[in-house]
């Protein structure tokens, strides 16, 4: 609420898990404006004082065990930790299931 200059009383009714359209978020004071990647980069450059930049896109394509379960980069380390006995299943969002037909 501090970053938006809003009181908690103003923010709480908006923070109920809903997903807002960009225009709704602007109306409610949750964001300053809408825009795409180019505007975001431009604003970041202005705010940081950077004159030049290079955009690097990093993609991840799971292979092997991970690809079989549609794993994301975040939960790959969780899968590996579980398989290596370094983590407990209760602390992960991974759910391996087999569906019988």
N, C-alpha and C positions, 0 to 999 in steps of 0.2 A: 504494500500500500504506500510505502514511503516513496518509492521510485515513480509512482503515478500521482503523487500528491493527493491521495485519497485517504479518507479515514477508513478504519476497519468496518465501521457501520455502513459506509457506502459500498465497500468492496464485497462484503459477505454475501449479499443477495446475488451478486454476479458470479461468485465462485462456487457454484453448485455442480460443476462437472459438465455443464453444457458446452457445446462447441459453437462458437460465434462465427458468422460471416465477417469478412474484413470490415465491411461498412458498419456492422453492428458493434464490432470492437472499437472502432473509431468513435461512434456515437456514445458508447459507454465509458470512454476515456481509458480503455485498456491498451490502446496503441496510438501512436501519433498520426500515422498515415498508412495507407496500403501501397504496395509496389512489388516489383519483382526482384530478381537477383541483381540486376544492374543497379537499381536504386539502392539496394542494401550495400553493395560494394562501394558505390559512390559515397553514401553516408558514412560508412566505416572509414573510408579514406579521409574524409573531411574531419571526422571526430578524432582520428588517430594522428593526423598530420602526415600521413604517408603520401608520397607523390607517385610512386609506381607500385604495381602489384602484378602477381601472376596467379591465376586461378589454377589449382591442381585438383582434379577430380579423382577421388579414390573409390574404386569399386571393389567389391568382394564377391567372389563366386565360390560358394561352398563346394567341396568335393568329398567323395567317399562317404563316410558315416554321416557327416553334417548335411550333405545334400539330400540324403535319403529322408531326412526329417525336416527339410526346409529351414534349417538353422540359420540364425542371423549371426553377424560377427560378435555381437555382445554375448550370446549364449554359447558360442563355441568354447570359450574358456571354461564356462560352467560345465559343459559336457565333458571336456577333457579332465577337469578337476574331479568330477564324479567318477569317471572311468578309472582314474588313478587313485581313488580313495581319499582325495584331499578335501572333499566337500560333502555335505549332507544334502539329500534331495529336498528337505524342507525349506531351504534357503534359495531355491531356484524356481524360475518360471517354466522350466522345461517339463513337459509332460509327454512321455513316450507311451503310445497306445497301439494296440493291435485290434482292428475291428474285424469280427467274424461275420461272414455273409452267408 
